Amino acid sequence: MNTIYSFLPKSIENHILTIPPSERVGMEEIRVRIGRPLEVFINGHSIFFPFIVSKEDGNQLLNKISQYSVYTMEEELKRGYITVQGGHRVGLAGRVILQDSKVKAIRDVASFNIRIAKEKIGIATPFIPYLYDKGKWRHTMIIGPPQTGKTTLLRDIARLISSEEEHSLRKPSKVGIVDERSEIAGCMDGVPQMTFGPRIDVLDACPKAEGMMMMIRSMSPDVLIVDEVGRKEDEEAILEAVNAGIQLIMTTHGSSLEEVKKRPMLSTIIKMGIFERYIELNRKKGPGTVTAIRNGQGQLLMDEMKVK
């Protein structure tokens, strides 16, 4: 959390610090909107402060997260977010500048969504027997609505795959992470800020489809890790990876396997029988609630339990 306080304007930091430390641990988002009250999400619940964010507060925040060099961050502004030290991601909204009908940049930033990156080492451990079998990792799709802990679970799976754990019969594998939104590894200057084993390679801020193909051709991963798959262009890269003998572990938005089957691209991939495991998440008991693990035919392997 200290890395977050380092770029918050003092006026905002002072209000955040009024939250009891035991509650601050559960902070998920800090929403800063110029001309509107400061908002904080803690364990899925919203808190508004009796404090109106000023334009000066917004300017200070933008200067700090861009290290006082906004114009050197054109690519980040074009994507609508900036990743800061610690792997935290700051989403941006404001006046959009277009060039040839495409987003060139965001100017006059008026809204900031500070999404707090959290590592939960060991949360994937209970599920490894379902994902690793007969000496190999199973093609796995993690399904859940936004803010259900998909990326946090995916990150810990990547850590376990790339690590050599004492007393484990699993052999560590080479892991390639295609981190389009800089959320899985939280890279700064290309270096992951999150905890992984030594056998990890990351393509940061790279579109998923292109990144998967680049990883396959240049880094020879045993396992590919990808977040939020679902676009048509991802399909070719997924098939290329499977045909190259690479195991896939990825996330996608959806409330259940049945809902995901209704999405055209994912429906095609599912019907082909590529994925051997499906993990369904929700927030019923807080982020990281695993409601089901299913096999490739959709049959239930494990009932609801809470990731701890």
C-alpha positions in Angstrom: 0.0 0.0 0.0 2.9 2.4 0.6 3.5 2.6 -3.2 -0.1 4.0 -3.6 0.4 6.6 -0.9 3.5 7.8 -2.7 1.6 9.2 -5.6 -1.7 10.2 -4.0 -2.2 14.0 -3.4 -1.9 14.7 0.3 -5.5 15.9 0.5 -6.7 12.5 -0.7 -4.1 10.5 1.3 -5.3 12.1 4.5 -8.9 11.0 3.9 -7.8 7.4 3.0 -5.8 7.3 6.3 -9.0 7.9 8.3 -10.1 4.4 7.4 -9.1 2.0 10.1 -6.0 -0.1 9.1 -8.0 -3.3 9.4 -10.4 -2.1 6.8 -7.8 -0.5 4.5 -6.4 -4.0 3.9 -9.6 -4.8 2.0 -9.4 -1.7 -0.3 -10.0 -2.7 -4.0 -10.4 0.7 -5.8 -9.9 4.4 -5.1 -12.2 6.4 -7.5 -11.0 10.0 -8.0 -13.4 12.2 -10.0 -12.8 16.0 -10.4 -15.7 17.9 -9.0 -17.2 14.9 -7.2 -16.7 13.2 -3.9 -13.8 10.8 -3.3 -15.0 7.2 -3.4 -13.3 4.0 -2.1 -14.4 0.4 -2.6 -13.6 -1.9 0.3 -14.5 -5.6 -0.1 -17.1 -4.7 -2.7 -18.7 -1.9 -0.6 -18.6 1.7 -1.6 -17.6 4.6 0.8 -18.0 8.2 -0.2 -16.1 10.9 1.7 -17.4 14.4 2.4 -14.5 15.8 0.3 -14.8 17.1 -3.3 -11.8 16.4 -5.5 -10.4 19.6 -7.0 -8.8 20.1 -10.4 -5.5 20.7 -8.6 -5.9 17.3 -6.9 -6.4 15.7 -10.3 -3.4 17.5 -11.8 -1.2 16.4 -8.9 -2.3 12.8 -9.3 -1.7 12.7 -13.0 1.7 14.3 -12.6 2.8 11.8 -10.0 1.6 8.7 -11.8 3.3 9.9 -15.0 6.4 10.9 -13.1 5.8 14.5 -14.3 6.2 13.5 -17.9 2.6 13.0 -19.3 3.7 13.4 -22.9 6.2 10.5 -22.7 3.3 8.2 -21.8 1.2 8.6 -25.0 0.9 4.8 -25.5 -0.4 4.3 -21.9 -2.8 7.2 -22.3 -4.0 5.8 -25.6 -4.9 2.5 -23.8 -6.7 4.4 -21.0 -4.6 3.4 -18.1 -1.1 3.7 -16.5 0.5 0.9 -14.5 2.5 2.2 -11.5 5.1 0.7 -9.1 3.7 -2.2 -7.2 1.6 -3.4 -10.2 -1.3 -1.1 -9.4 -3.3 0.1 -12.4 -4.8 3.6 -12.8 -7.6 3.8 -15.3 -8.3 7.2 -16.9 -11.3 8.9 -18.4 -11.5 12.4 -19.9 -11.6 14.0 -23.3 -10.5 11.6 -26.1 -8.4 12.8 -29.0 -9.0 10.9 -32.2 -6.7 10.4 -35.2 -8.0 8.5 -38.3 -11.0 7.4 -36.2 -8.7 5.8 -33.7 -7.9 6.9 -30.1 -4.7 8.9 -30.1 -4.7 10.0 -26.5 -6.8 11.1 -23.5 -6.6 14.8 -22.6 -8.2 16.7 -19.7 -8.3 13.7 -17.5 -11.2 14.0 -15.1 -11.6 10.5 -13.6 -9.1 8.1 -12.1 -9.8 4.5 -11.1 -6.9 3.3 -8.9 -7.2 -0.5 -8.9 -5.1 -1.9 -6.1 -3.1 -5.0 -7.1 -3.0 -7.7 -4.5 -0.9 -10.8 -4.3 -2.4 -13.7 -2.4 0.4 -16.3 -2.4 -0.9 -19.8 -2.1 -4.5 -19.3 -3.1 -4.2 -21.5 -6.1 -2.6 -24.4 -4.1 -5.8 -26.2 -3.2 -6.8 -26.4 -6.9 -3.5 -27.7 -8.4 -4.6 -31.4 -8.2 -7.5 -30.5 -10.6 -5.2 -28.6 -13.0 -2.1 -30.8 -13.1 -2.4 -34.4 -14.0 -0.1 -37.1 -15.3 2.9 -34.8 -15.6 1.2 -32.0 -17.5 -1.0 -28.9 -16.9 -4.5 -29.0 -18.2 -5.8 -26.4 -20.7 -7.8 -24.3 -18.2 -10.3 -21.4 -18.5 -11.1 -19.3 -15.4 -14.6 -17.8 -15.6 -16.0 -14.9 -13.5 -17.6 -11.5 -13.6 -15.3 -8.4 -13.0 -13.6 -8.2 -9.6 -14.1 -11.8 -8.6 -10.4 -12.5 -8.3 -9.7 -14.1 -11.7 -6.4 -12.3 -12.2 -5.2 -12.9 -8.6 -5.9 -16.6 -9.0 -4.3 -16.7 -12.5 -1.2 -14.9 -11.1 -0.7 -17.5 -8.3 -1.2 -20.4 -10.8 1.6 -18.8 -12.9 3.8 -18.6 -9.8 3.3 -22.2 -8.9 3.9 -23.4 -12.5 7.2 -21.5 -12.7 8.5 -22.4 -9.3 10.3 -25.5 -7.9 8.6 -26.3 -4.7 10.2 -28.5 -2.0 8.6 -31.9 -1.6 6.5 -31.4 -4.8 6.4 -34.1 -7.5 5.6 -31.4 -10.1 8.5 -30.3 -12.3 8.6 -26.5 -12.8 7.7 -25.3 -16.3 8.6 -22.4 -18.6 5.8 -19.9 -18.4 5.0 -17.2 -20.9 2.7 -14.4 -19.7 1.0 -12.1 -22.3 0.0 -9.2 -20.1 -2.0 -6.9 -22.3 -3.2 -4.7 -19.5 -0.1 -5.0 -17.2 -2.3 -6.6 -14.5 -0.9 -10.1 -14.2 2.8 -9.3 -13.7 2.5 -5.6 -12.9 5.7 -4.8 -14.9 7.6 -1.6 -14.5 10.1 -1.0 -17.3 9.5 -4.6 -18.5 10.3 -6.1 -15.1 7.6 -8.0 -13.2 6.7 -6.5 -9.8 4.8 -9.6 -8.7 6.1 -12.8 -7.2 6.9 -15.6 -9.7 9.4 -18.4 -10.1 12.6 -18.1 -12.1 11.1 -19.6 -15.3 8.9 -16.7 -16.3 8.9 -14.5 -19.4 6.4 -11.6 -19.8 5.3 -9.6 -22.8 3.9 -6.5 -21.2 1.3 -4.2 -22.7 1.1 -6.4 -25.8 -2.2 -7.3 -27.5 -3.2 -10.9 -26.6 -3.4 -12.4 -30.1 -0.1 -10.9 -31.3 1.5 -11.6 -27.9 0.6 -15.3 -27.9 2.0 -15.7 -31.4 5.2 -13.9 -30.4 5.7 -16.1 -27.4 5.2 -19.3 -29.4 7.7 -18.2 -32.0 10.4 -16.7 -29.7 10.2 -18.0 -26.1 9.1 -21.6 -26.4 6.9 -21.6 -23.3 5.5 -24.8 -21.8 2.5 -22.9 -20.5 0.9 -19.7 -21.8 -0.9 -17.4 -19.3 -3.4 -14.9 -20.7 -6.0 -12.7 -19.1 -9.5 -11.7 -20.4 -9.7 -13.7 -23.6 -12.8 -13.3 -25.7 -12.2 -11.4 -29.0 -12.3 -13.0 -32.4 -8.6 -12.4 -33.1 -7.7 -14.4 -30.1 -9.0 -17.6 -31.6 -6.2 -18.2 -34.2 -3.5 -17.7 -31.5 -5.3 -20.1 -29.2 -5.4 -22.8 -31.9 -1.8 -22.1 -32.9 -0.7 -22.6 -29.3 -2.6 -25.8 -28.9 -1.2 -27.2 -32.1 2.3 -26.3 -30.9 1.8 -28.5 -27.8 1.6 -25.5 -25.4 -0.7 -25.6 -22.4 -3.1 -22.7 -22.0 -4.4 -21.1 -18.8 -6.6 -18.1 -19.3 -9.4 -16.0 -17.9 -12.6 -14.7 -19.4 -15.6 -12.7 -18.3 -18.8 -14.5 -17.5 -21.0 -15.7 -14.7 -20.8 -19.4 -15.6 -19.6 -21.9 -18.3 -23.2 -21.9 -19.7 -23.1 -18.2 -20.2 -19.6 -18.2 -21.8 -20.9 -20.8 -24.3 -23.2 -18.2 -25.7 -20.3 -16.0 -26.8 -19.5 -16.7 -30.5 -15.7 -17.0 -30.4 -15.5 -18.8 -27.1 -18.4 -21.1 -28.1 -16.4 -22.3 -31.1 -13.3 -23.0 -28.9 -15.3 -24.8 -26.3 -17.1 -27.0 -28.9 -13.7 -28.0 -30.2 -13.0 -29.6 -26.8 -9.7 -27.7 -26.3 -10.2 -26.8 -22.6 -10.0 -29.6 -20.1 -10.8 -27.6 -17.0 -13.2 -24.7 -16.2 -13.0 -22.8 -12.9 -16.0 -20.6 -12.1 -15.7 -17.7 -9.7 -18.0 -15.2 -8.1 -18.2 -12.8 -5.1 -20.8 -14.5 -3.0 -18.4 -14.9 -0.1 -16.0 -12.2 -1.2 -13.5 -12.1 -4.2 -12.1 -15.4 -5.0 -15.1 -17.6 -4.3 -14.7 -20.7 -6.4 -18.2 -22.1 -7.1 -17.2 -24.9 -9.3 -14.4 -26.7 -11.1 -15.6 -28.7 -14.2 -13.9 -31.0 -16.6 -13.8 -30.6 -20.4 -17.4 -32.0 -20.7 -18.7 -29.5 -18.2 -19.1 -32.2 -15.5 -18.7 -31.0 -11.9 -15.4 -32.0 -10.3 -15.5 -29.8 -7.2 -18.3 -27.9 -5.5 -18.1 -24.4 -4.0 -15.4 -23.5 -1.6 -13.7 -20.2 -0.6 -10.1 -19.4 -1.8 -8.2 -18.6 1.3 
